[in-house]
Amino acid sequence: MTIQSKGEIVRIARRIVKITNPAKVLFPRDGITKLELVEYYRRIAPTILPYLRGRPLAMERYPDGIDSPGFFEKNARPYYPDWIQIVPIPKQKGLVRHVICSDTATLVYLANLAVITPHAWLSRVDKLENPDQMIFDLDPSDENFRAVCKAAKRLREQLKARGLASFVKSTGSRGLHVLVPLDRHAKFDQVRAFARDVAAQLAESDPEHLTTEVRKSKRQGRIFVDTARNAYAQTAAPPYAVRPRDGAPVATPLNWNELDSRSLTPDRFNIRNIFDRLEKIRDPWKDLKKYSQRIPLET
């Protein structure tokens, strides 16, 4: 694939994307412009696209930068070019025209719209009711990231005891995601019920530090083991997506042993240093599909 960039025009294979207001600052305290965001997504495309292909997106946009209110956009606008894949998906009333991002040009086009984070479904468009991911979101009530790492390792052992391999990533926010790749045998309701059972068992193993309590007022400083993403049409920030926070942190797949490092923070990796990491460390999730597995279901 040949990629050329001239001024405000980005040529990607046979596609042309015009970059509007390239000098617009999206991350004020870091001086990160829209053009830098576009260049990041153009460069990371070969790494992030396997985590996006076939998945409907909910696009988190910040046209005026992260200091101004952003918004989620699910419906593709009428002005989107016809080469972008759009799939109409039924909802209770009408249809939602979801973008499916399968190529670099689409990713760059979305970045030009100031889509800082493309949030992806946990299922693919050819089998929407059957997720190929189960996600546990470990959300701390404070800044004690070491406690989150400890909880993630405890969760890994619990999943292993049930015969399931799991993977971990920083969210680019405050916590960690633990992901179990699935073979798409189970439907969302079954996956969510299983995840809730695992989360309840995890919280019971350390009630002083872990909880499944949805209400923040009842968490009492404990880490929330959140399984709500395991439902139809729910989304998660995929690996290597930028987050709308100072420093432009990136959701980053980790090796499990990295959780033992005192230097690890949830926002350690960002658009300006992630490529140094990828040059030194192979993407820990590169072979994720090989681990697709079936959760045990009650008969």
C-alpha positions as CSV (number, residue, x, y, z in Angstrom):
1,M,0.0,0.0,0.0
2,T,1.4,3.4,-1.0
3,I,0.7,6.3,1.4
4,Q,1.7,9.9,0.5
5,S,0.9,13.0,2.3
6,K,1.0,16.5,0.8
7,G,-0.2,19.5,2.8
8,E,-3.8,19.0,3.8
9,I,-4.3,16.0,1.5
10,V,-3.6,12.4,2.6
11,R,-3.5,9.8,-0.2
12,I,-3.9,6.2,0.9
13,A,-3.9,3.8,-1.9
14,R,-6.7,5.0,-4.2
15,R,-8.4,7.1,-1.5
16,I,-8.0,10.8,-0.9
17,V,-8.8,12.3,2.5
18,K,-8.7,16.1,2.9
19,I,-7.6,17.2,6.4
20,T,-9.5,20.2,7.5
21,N,-8.0,22.6,10.1
22,P,-4.9,20.4,10.6
23,A,-3.4,22.9,13.1
24,K,-6.4,22.7,15.4
25,V,-5.1,21.8,18.9
26,L,-7.1,18.9,20.3
27,F,-4.9,18.3,23.5
28,P,-4.1,21.9,24.7
29,R,-1.7,21.0,27.5
30,D,0.4,18.9,25.1
31,G,0.1,20.9,21.9
32,I,-1.2,17.9,20.1
33,T,-3.0,18.9,16.9
34,K,-5.5,17.2,14.7
35,L,-2.8,16.5,12.2
36,E,-0.8,14.7,14.8
37,L,-3.9,12.6,15.7
38,V,-4.4,11.8,12.0
39,E,-0.8,10.8,11.5
40,Y,-1.0,8.6,14.6
41,Y,-3.9,6.7,13.3
42,R,-2.4,6.5,9.8
43,R,0.7,5.0,11.3
44,I,-0.9,2.7,13.8
45,A,-3.4,1.4,11.3
46,P,-1.7,-2.0,10.6
47,T,-1.7,-2.7,14.3
48,I,-5.2,-1.4,15.3
49,L,-7.2,-2.5,12.3
50,P,-7.4,-6.2,13.3
51,Y,-9.2,-5.1,16.4
52,L,-11.7,-3.0,14.5
53,R,-12.5,-4.9,11.3
54,G,-16.1,-6.1,11.2
55,R,-17.1,-4.3,14.3
56,P,-19.7,-1.5,14.4
57,L,-18.3,1.7,16.0
58,A,-19.5,4.3,18.4
59,M,-17.3,7.4,17.7
60,E,-16.2,9.7,20.5
61,R,-15.6,13.1,18.9
62,Y,-14.0,16.3,20.2
63,P,-14.1,18.8,17.4
64,D,-13.1,21.6,19.7
65,G,-10.5,19.7,21.7
66,I,-10.7,17.7,24.9
67,D,-11.3,20.9,27.0
68,S,-14.7,21.3,25.3
69,P,-17.6,18.9,25.6
70,G,-17.3,15.9,23.3
71,F,-20.0,13.6,22.1
72,F,-20.7,10.1,21.0
73,E,-21.9,9.6,17.4
74,K,-23.2,6.2,16.2
75,N,-25.1,7.2,13.1
76,A,-22.9,7.9,10.1
77,R,-23.6,11.3,8.6
78,P,-25.0,11.6,5.0
79,Y,-21.8,13.3,3.9
80,Y,-19.6,10.3,4.5
81,P,-17.9,9.2,1.3
82,D,-19.4,6.1,-0.4
83,W,-16.2,4.1,0.0
84,I,-16.7,3.9,3.8
85,Q,-18.5,0.7,4.9
86,I,-21.7,1.5,6.6
87,V,-24.0,-1.1,8.0
88,P,-27.6,-0.3,9.1
89,I,-28.4,-2.2,12.3
90,P,-31.9,-2.3,13.7
91,K,-32.8,-0.9,17.1
92,Q,-36.1,-0.6,18.9
93,K,-37.2,2.3,16.7
94,G,-35.6,2.5,13.2
95,L,-32.0,1.8,12.2
96,V,-28.5,3.0,13.2
97,R,-26.1,3.4,10.3
98,H,-22.9,2.2,12.0
99,V,-19.4,2.7,10.5
100,I,-17.3,-0.4,10.0
101,C,-13.6,0.5,10.0
102,S,-11.7,-2.0,7.9
103,D,-9.0,0.1,6.2
104,T,-6.5,2.9,6.8
105,A,-8.4,5.5,4.8
106,T,-11.5,5.1,6.9
107,L,-9.4,5.4,10.1
108,V,-7.8,8.6,8.8
109,Y,-11.2,10.0,7.7
110,L,-12.6,9.5,11.2
111,A,-9.5,11.1,12.8
112,N,-10.1,14.1,10.6
113,L,-13.6,14.3,12.2
114,A,-11.8,14.5,15.6
115,V,-12.8,11.0,16.5
116,I,-10.3,10.6,19.3
117,T,-11.6,7.2,20.3
118,P,-13.4,4.7,18.0
119,H,-15.3,2.5,20.5
120,A,-15.9,-1.0,19.1
121,W,-18.6,-3.6,19.7
122,L,-17.7,-6.9,21.3
123,S,-19.2,-8.7,18.4
124,R,-18.8,-8.6,14.6
125,V,-21.4,-7.5,12.1
126,D,-21.7,-11.1,10.6
127,K,-22.8,-12.4,14.0
128,L,-24.0,-9.5,16.1
129,E,-25.7,-11.5,18.8
130,N,-22.6,-13.6,19.5
131,P,-19.6,-11.8,21.0
132,D,-16.0,-12.9,20.4
133,Q,-14.9,-11.0,23.5
134,M,-15.8,-11.1,27.2
135,I,-14.5,-8.0,29.1
136,F,-14.0,-7.3,32.7
137,D,-13.4,-3.6,33.4
138,L,-11.5,-3.0,36.7
139,D,-12.4,0.5,37.7
140,P,-10.7,1.9,40.8
141,S,-12.3,4.4,43.1
142,D,-8.9,6.1,43.7
143,E,-5.5,6.3,42.1
144,N,-4.1,3.1,43.6
145,F,-3.1,1.4,40.3
146,R,-1.1,-1.2,42.1
147,A,-4.3,-2.5,43.7
148,V,-5.9,-2.7,40.2
149,C,-2.9,-4.8,38.9
150,K,-3.3,-7.1,41.9
151,A,-7.0,-7.5,41.2
152,A,-6.3,-8.3,37.5
153,K,-3.8,-11.0,38.4
154,R,-6.3,-12.5,40.9
155,L,-9.0,-12.5,38.1
156,R,-6.6,-14.2,35.7
157,E,-6.1,-17.0,38.1
158,Q,-9.8,-17.4,38.7
159,L,-10.4,-17.6,34.9
160,K,-7.6,-20.0,34.5
161,A,-9.2,-22.2,37.1
162,R,-12.3,-22.3,34.9
163,G,-10.1,-23.3,31.9
164,L,-10.0,-19.9,30.2
165,A,-7.1,-17.9,28.9
166,S,-7.2,-14.2,29.5
167,F,-5.4,-11.0,28.3
168,V,-4.9,-7.7,29.9
169,K,-4.6,-4.1,28.6
170,S,-4.3,-0.6,30.1
171,T,-7.3,1.5,29.3
172,G,-5.5,4.8,28.9
173,S,-7.7,6.0,31.7
174,R,-7.4,4.7,35.3
175,G,-8.0,1.0,35.2
176,L,-7.4,-2.2,33.3
177,H,-9.4,-4.4,31.0
178,V,-9.1,-8.2,31.3
179,L,-10.3,-9.8,28.1
180,V,-11.3,-13.4,27.3
181,P,-11.4,-14.2,23.6
182,L,-14.5,-16.3,22.7
183,D,-15.4,-18.6,19.8
184,R,-18.8,-16.9,19.2
185,H,-20.8,-20.0,20.4
186,A,-22.6,-18.2,23.2
187,K,-24.9,-15.2,23.0
188,F,-24.6,-12.0,24.9
189,D,-27.0,-12.9,27.6
190,Q,-25.1,-16.1,28.3
191,V,-21.7,-14.4,28.3
192,R,-22.9,-11.6,30.6
193,A,-24.4,-14.1,33.1
194,F,-21.1,-16.0,33.1
195,A,-19.1,-12.8,33.6
196,R,-21.3,-11.7,36.4
197,D,-20.8,-15.0,38.2
198,V,-17.0,-14.7,37.8
199,A,-17.1,-11.1,39.0
200,A,-19.2,-12.0,42.1
201,Q,-16.7,-14.8,43.0
202,L,-13.8,-12.4,42.5
203,A,-15.4,-9.7,44.7
204,E,-16.2,-12.3,47.4
205,S,-12.6,-13.4,47.5
206,D,-11.5,-9.9,48.6
207,P,-14.5,-7.9,49.8
208,E,-12.3,-5.3,51.4
209,H,-10.9,-4.2,48.1
210,L,-13.3,-5.4,45.4
211,T,-17.0,-4.9,44.7
212,T,-19.6,-5.5,42.0
213,E,-21.7,-2.6,43.4
214,V,-22.9,-0.4,40.6
215,R,-23.6,2.7,42.7
216,K,-20.5,4.7,43.4
217,S,-21.8,5.7,46.8
218,K,-21.7,2.1,47.9
219,R,-18.3,1.2,46.6
220,Q,-16.5,2.6,49.7
221,G,-13.2,3.1,47.9
222,R,-13.1,-0.4,46.4
223,I,-12.3,-1.4,42.9
224,F,-15.5,-1.9,40.8
225,V,-15.4,-5.2,38.8
226,D,-17.6,-4.1,35.9
227,T,-19.2,-6.6,33.5
228,A,-21.7,-4.3,31.9
229,R,-19.9,-4.2,28.6
230,N,-20.9,-7.8,28.0
231,A,-24.2,-6.8,26.4
232,Y,-25.6,-6.3,22.9
233,A,-24.5,-3.0,21.4
234,Q,-22.1,-2.2,24.2
235,T,-18.6,-1.1,23.3
236,A,-15.0,-0.8,24.6
237,A,-12.0,1.2,23.6
238,P,-10.0,-1.2,21.4
239,P,-6.2,-1.7,21.7
240,Y,-4.2,1.3,20.5
241,A,-7.1,3.7,20.6
242,V,-6.3,7.2,21.8
243,R,-8.2,8.4,24.9
244,P,-9.4,12.0,25.4
245,R,-7.2,12.8,28.3
246,D,-4.1,14.9,28.9
247,G,-1.1,13.3,27.2
248,A,-3.2,11.5,24.6
249,P,-2.8,8.1,26.3
250,V,-3.3,5.0,24.3
251,A,-5.2,1.8,25.4
252,T,-2.3,-0.7,25.4
253,P,-2.2,-4.5,25.4
254,L,0.3,-5.7,28.1
255,N,2.1,-8.9,29.0
256,W,0.9,-10.2,32.3
257,N,4.4,-9.8,33.9
258,E,4.3,-6.1,33.2
259,L,1.8,-5.7,36.0
260,D,4.6,-6.4,38.4
261,S,6.5,-3.3,37.3
262,R,6.3,-0.3,39.6
263,S,6.8,2.0,36.7
264,L,3.6,0.9,35.0
265,T,0.8,3.4,35.1
266,P,-2.6,3.3,33.3
267,D,-1.6,6.2,31.0
268,R,2.1,5.3,30.6
269,F,1.8,4.8,26.8
270,N,0.6,7.6,24.5
271,I,0.7,8.6,20.8
272,R,4.2,9.9,21.2
273,N,5.9,6.8,22.7
274,I,3.8,3.8,21.7
275,F,5.8,3.2,18.5
276,D,9.0,2.9,20.6
277,R,7.3,0.2,22.6
278,L,6.1,-1.6,19.5
279,E,9.6,-1.6,18.1
280,K,10.9,-3.3,21.2
281,I,7.9,-5.4,22.3
282,R,5.7,-7.4,19.9
283,D,2.0,-6.7,20.3
284,P,1.0,-9.0,23.2
285,W,-2.4,-9.5,21.6
286,K,-1.2,-10.2,18.1
287,D,-2.3,-13.9,18.3
288,L,-5.5,-13.3,20.1
289,K,-7.7,-15.2,17.7
290,K,-5.8,-18.4,18.3
291,Y,-7.1,-18.4,21.8
292,S,-10.8,-18.2,21.0
293,Q,-12.5,-20.4,23.5
294,R,-15.9,-21.5,24.7
295,I,-17.2,-20.6,28.1
296,P,-18.8,-23.4,30.1
297,L,-22.6,-23.0,29.9
298,E,-25.3,-24.7,32.0
299,T,-27.4,-27.2,30.1
